[in-house]
Amino acid sequence: MPSREQGPSLLGLARLRPRGAFPPGGEELYRHVARLVELGPDREFLVVPCGQAVTAEFLARTTGATGSGVDPDAELIERAAERAKQAGLASRLHYESAPLEDLPYQDAVFDVAIGEIGLAAAEDVQAAVRELARVTRPFGSVVLIQLVWTGNVTPERREALAEHLGLRPLMLMEWKQLLREAGVVDLHVEDWADAAAAPRRGGARVLADFLSLRNLGAMLWRAGRKWGWRGVRAALARDRQVRALLTRERVLGLSLIKGTRWQDVPATSP
């Protein structure tokens, strides 16, 4: 897995944006997800990892559904709860800080479980996907919105990029296999790399903009306090290199993978 000992990753820093940031795909993608899984006032959804809960708040506000979010970063959970309070959604949005591989819910709680990009930063991605399926009701929807490798990248460069990003993208077939192993069937896949969410900018540009650390002065103060300025400067130095890989070589894409949680979810291996 990407190292967490050498200072912040680009994803780690991007998650500290003062007002949060919509993930790649933007509102259009999440409106589409809401339609795809038929979110409404009588439905409950979960977002993992939720960060500052920008998307959870959007889904609750636009569909009337009740939502929850889990993130391993307790500070981001506090900020998510404050956002919900300010938005008048505290009664319909609830957040917990917990490992992605051990969600703090009983089996079969949610109608919809959404695994966002940061799921690929889990120590055990297979266990994290399995947990999403576990907490979803039978015949409910499990949705992954994930970065996928699309270019011909050597193992060495792939490892370096994963280190810089702070997460480990997978091939599309690998994400699909993880879902199947977790008991999720009827998989539906959409490519959002060049989606209508950014008609004037390719998907690679959208990914690069999301991970960019430019013009984030307020965020840098929090990052310096959390990781130290030496680590922050190193991450800033890597920013240009990563943006070049994403925009010129198009080594990463963005996929939406939606499936149905079958009645029997495979038991966790000992």
Summary of the structure (lengths in Angstrom):
residues: 270
radius of gyration: 17.5
end to end distance: 21.3
largest distance: 49.8
contacts: 916
relative contact order: 0.19
helix: 43%
strand: 20%
